[in-house]
Amino acid sequence: MSADLQWPAAPALPALCGHRERSTAGHPTFRYAKPLCLGLMDTPQIARLPEPSRQLHASGESGDSERDNLVRLISLTAAGDQSAFSQLYQLTAKRVYGMARRVLVDPNLAEDTTQEVYLQLWQSAAKYDPAAGSPLGWLMTIAHRRAVDKVRSTQSATDREARYGATSQVIEHDDVVDTVSERLDAEAVVKCLATLTPTQQESVNLAYYGGLTYREVAEKLGAAVPTIKSRIRDGLLRLKNCLGVS
Amino acid sequence: MNTKDMPSNQFAEVIAIDLAQGRLLELAEIYAIDALTDAERNEIDEFVSTGPAEQRASFDQRVRQTRETLVSAFALEEADPPASLLENILAQLPQVSRTPGAVAAESVAAVEAGPTDELSVRRERKAARGGLSTGRRWLIGAAAAAALIVGGIGVGANIITNQDPGHQILNAADVKTKTLDFPGGGSAKLAISGSKDGAVVTMNGVSAPPAGKVYQMWLLPKDGSAPISQGTMDAAALSKPATIKGVDDASAFAVTVEPDGGSAQPTLPPLAALPLSA
């Protein structure tokens, strides 16, 4: 019946087919991100790092030392250092998985995506150029791209629209709310997001979280394509300026 | 051109016109947030890479700033991945070739190494649950293969340039395109026509196969019979469209890495695979 039966599948798909040992118990809890995530999955060979500062920098990272640390870990990873790679994972995986969950909703797909992201990281760490952006920016770019590819190949645009069609902001969306509003870090982001017009927020949300193309956003909203392009551009420029990204 | 005060900030309907009218930089945000089709992204990439260096630098900078903005304001949520995920990823690392310049690439032979017992057990458990569809299994297999590409220069021959059926397919009324991303970067675009029972495959930005290897394309028959070779591609052939036949009876299209000249049966895992049924 299914074509894969024709293949000597056993050696082909080693860890990937066996990786879904999860409890069926429930949803992962979403939390607002600290600048970096630490701790929960530490393994013995991995040193704990100090709790990062709570201040949110425009780069999305908590400061030069963390940034430098990530840069260092990426370059060690490029040289084949698995322990550095593990550490990199510990520091960033919640963020990658959190975003993938948000975009894909389905935990299995989010997990697959996360796995692909880190395999790609392992494979192409040598390509990372610190001059071309922050390490987290680089990683999350890879991650968003993969999440969007996956959501487009597995879910119809209609489903995605339905999910992120509301003009509600990121932060009002779900159980992130409480924790987010509590956190000092979030305030700058909340304030800056609020400078976007509702239509700008809506278009950006549909694109980022829904994985919609600008054309799909326009169709969904019954707006002209050039209008939607402008909203996405203007909204993101406004946000960039407000957050002081340079 | 972009430093001008041209009043051309008003977007057009299509990306190509935006580019032609000098609005490349204005597309940076849409590009950075991934609100483009793959074809549009390729269009922009090509435009940037063939344009002047300072234009490229300006575009890259604006894209970078947008990405940092998105990380700061949108990619904020944290959720715990399954505890087993890191372990599973680590188990696959030896199979993943590295970008040249990093370290010596792992031997391709590592791919042939059998799984550990523990993994076999888990896989069987997984299989017993019947979790994955064919397509999904394939796609995951492709992700596992991740690299195999070591960026060498392909040596083989077998260039596929049968343009006539290709034209018919591309001009067919029912032609549809699908994109298959390669884990190592680049993609294959398939223009598929059911009425012509064929597809035109165009590679975009895919690295050359390792020295002594070629890419080989396959169709997996719906009836579960053995995969049917659709020809091979070496480095030179990558830039040319290839025509494949028999898509109507196929459930998936796949690409493997094979020794020069190709193989009678695919070497697993596939580098990339695309379900055709959906």
Interface residues (C-beta under 8 A of the other chain):
Chain A: M1 S2 A3 D4 L5 Q6 W7 P8 A9 A10 P11 A12 L13 P14 A15 L16 C17 G18 H19 R20 E21 R22 P28 T29 F30 R31 Y32 A33 K34 C37 L40 M41 T43 L56 H57 A58 S59 G60 A78 A79 G80 Q82 F85 S86 Y89 Q90 A93 K94 R95 V96 Y97 G98 M99 R101 R102 P107 N108 A110 E111 D112 T114 Q115 E116 Y118 L119 Q120 W122 Q123 S124 A125 A126 K127 A132 G133 S134 L136 G137 W138 M140 T141 A143 H144 R145 V148 D149 V170 V176 A186 V189 C192 L193 V204 A207 Y208 Y209 G211 L212 T213 Y214 R215 V217 V225 P226 K229 S230 I232 R233 L236 L237 L239 K240 L243 V245 S246
Chain B: Q10 F11 A12 E13 D18 E26 L27 A28 E29 I30 A32 I33 D34 A35 L36 T37 E40 D60 R64 Q65 T66 R67 E68 T69 L70 V71 S72 A73 F74 A75 L76 E77 E78 A79 D80 P81 P82 A83 S84 L85 L86 N88 I89 L90 A91 Q92 L93 Q95 V96 S97 R98 T99 P100 G101 A102 V103 V111 E112 A113 G114 P115 T116 E118 L119 S120 V121 R122 R123 R125 K126 A127 G131 L132 S133 T134 R137 W138 I140 G141 A143 A144 A146 A147 D181 P183 G184 G185 L220 P221 K222 G224 S225 A226 P227 S251 A252 P266 L268 P269
